[in-house]
Amino acid sequence: MYKPVTNKCVVINHDTSPVNEFEVTPRVEEPTDNQLWESVLKGSDEALASLYSRYANKLYNYGTQITLDKDLAFDVVQDVFMYIVSKKLGLKKIESIKNYLYASYRRRLLRLMKRNRKIQLNDEYHRSDGFMVEMDESFYSLSTPLTIDVKKMLEKICNDLPVRQREVITLYFFEELSYQEVAEIMDMSHVRSARNLLYKAIANMQKALKGKEDLIFALYLVFPLHQ
């Protein structure tokens, strides 16, 4: 268990005034999502507010990749957390809070979009340019940084994918969710469906790089697949 320690520091002052002594505020560890959720189940409004601060903007940004209606994307964030407020004493313990919030948000957003006829009943996206990928150097932990040309090429072939394949790449690689979590968020009936979709996306990118072995090698460094 973390125990705060009060540190004393002496500041050396080079003028004739007395030496000043002050206390450094100890670093307090942030509670985990699961710790916050346990507090929410006990009725803590403060814990719920912390989860809202942690995820509201992320959910909104996720929603605006699916719909052009920013007001709707914002309203659904409020709906998800208002549901938790109204049901918090009856909710159950869950393994992944992040997964629960994203899945709840996506389902409600798509339901409202279909009700408002912003998308067809057999479609899932209001915009075709959602989940566009822009790679940052901090994303990949490579000993040798990719050149700008390679980075631009990988971005291009990734952004040429269908939007659903870009979404699975975003959730798996950038949000660092598991296949099971991705399947639940994207409303897939089987975990293997999420894995197959991701493998299909990578295969399509590899196909676009046919004959460019150095770029294919870079592709699998940036997007490593796991069983």
BELNORDA-V917900 format. One record per backbone hydrogen bond with DSSP energy under -1.0 kcal/mol. NH is the residue of the N-H (numbers start at 1). CO is the residue of the C=O. E is the energy in kcal/mol with one decimal. If there is no record, write none. Layout:
# BELNORDA-V917900
nh=NH co=CO e=E
nh=NH co=CO e=E
This chain:
# BELNORDA-V917900
nh=9 co=22 e=-1.6
nh=11 co=20 e=-1.8
nh=22 co=9 e=-1.4
nh=24 co=7 e=-1.5
nh=36 co=32 e=-2.3
nh=37 co=33 e=-2.6
nh=38 co=34 e=-2.3
nh=39 co=35 e=-1.6
nh=40 co=36 e=-2.2
nh=41 co=37 e=-2.5
nh=43 co=40 e=-2.1
nh=44 co=39 e=-2.4
nh=48 co=44 e=-1.3
nh=49 co=45 e=-2.3
nh=50 co=46 e=-1.8
nh=51 co=47 e=-2.0
nh=52 co=48 e=-2.3
nh=53 co=49 e=-2.4
nh=54 co=50 e=-1.8
nh=55 co=51 e=-2.0
nh=56 co=52 e=-2.8
nh=59 co=55 e=-2.7
nh=60 co=56 e=-2.3
nh=61 co=57 e=-2.7
nh=62 co=58 e=-2.1
nh=63 co=59 e=-2.6
nh=64 co=60 e=-2.2
nh=65 co=62 e=-1.1
nh=66 co=63 e=-1.5
nh=67 co=63 e=-2.4
nh=70 co=68 e=-1.3
nh=73 co=69 e=-2.1
nh=74 co=70 e=-2.2
nh=75 co=71 e=-2.7
nh=76 co=72 e=-2.3
nh=77 co=73 e=-1.1
nh=78 co=74 e=-1.7
nh=79 co=75 e=-2.4
nh=80 co=76 e=-2.5
nh=81 co=77 e=-1.8
nh=82 co=78 e=-2.5
nh=83 co=79 e=-2.2
nh=84 co=80 e=-1.5
nh=85 co=81 e=-2.2
nh=86 co=82 e=-2.3
nh=87 co=83 e=-1.8
nh=88 co=84 e=-1.3
nh=90 co=87 e=-2.4
nh=100 co=96 e=-2.0
nh=101 co=97 e=-2.6
nh=102 co=98 e=-2.5
nh=103 co=99 e=-2.7
nh=104 co=100 e=-2.4
nh=105 co=101 e=-2.5
nh=106 co=102 e=-2.7
nh=107 co=103 e=-2.3
nh=108 co=104 e=-2.1
nh=109 co=105 e=-2.6
nh=110 co=106 e=-2.5
nh=111 co=107 e=-2.2
nh=112 co=108 e=-2.4
nh=113 co=109 e=-2.4
nh=114 co=110 e=-2.3
nh=115 co=111 e=-2.0
nh=116 co=112 e=-2.4
nh=118 co=113 e=-3.0
nh=123 co=120 e=-1.9
nh=126 co=66 e=-2.9
nh=127 co=66 e=-1.2
nh=139 co=136 e=-2.1
nh=142 co=140 e=-1.2
nh=151 co=147 e=-2.5
nh=152 co=148 e=-2.5
nh=153 co=149 e=-2.1
nh=154 co=150 e=-2.5
nh=155 co=151 e=-2.3
nh=156 co=152 e=-2.3
nh=157 co=153 e=-2.4
nh=158 co=154 e=-1.9
nh=159 co=155 e=-2.5
nh=160 co=156 e=-1.0
nh=161 co=158 e=-1.2
nh=166 co=162 e=-1.9
nh=167 co=163 e=-2.1
nh=168 co=164 e=-1.8
nh=169 co=165 e=-1.7
nh=170 co=166 e=-2.2
nh=171 co=167 e=-2.6
nh=172 co=168 e=-2.3
nh=173 co=169 e=-2.4
nh=175 co=170 e=-2.1
nh=177 co=171 e=-2.0
nh=182 co=178 e=-2.7
nh=183 co=179 e=-2.6
nh=184 co=180 e=-2.1
nh=185 co=181 e=-2.5
nh=186 co=182 e=-2.7
nh=188 co=183 e=-3.4
nh=195 co=191 e=-1.8
nh=196 co=192 e=-3.0
nh=197 co=193 e=-2.0
nh=198 co=194 e=-2.1
nh=199 co=195 e=-2.7
nh=200 co=196 e=-2.2
nh=201 co=197 e=-2.0
nh=202 co=198 e=-2.3
nh=203 co=199 e=-2.5
nh=204 co=200 e=-2.3
nh=205 co=201 e=-1.9
nh=206 co=202 e=-2.6
nh=207 co=203 e=-2.4
nh=208 co=204 e=-1.7
nh=210 co=207 e=-1.5
nh=212 co=209 e=-2.5
nh=216 co=212 e=-2.0
nh=217 co=213 e=-2.3
nh=218 co=214 e=-1.7
nh=219 co=215 e=-2.4
nh=220 co=216 e=-1.8
nh=221 co=217 e=-1.1
nh=222 co=218 e=-2.2
nh=223 co=219 e=-2.7
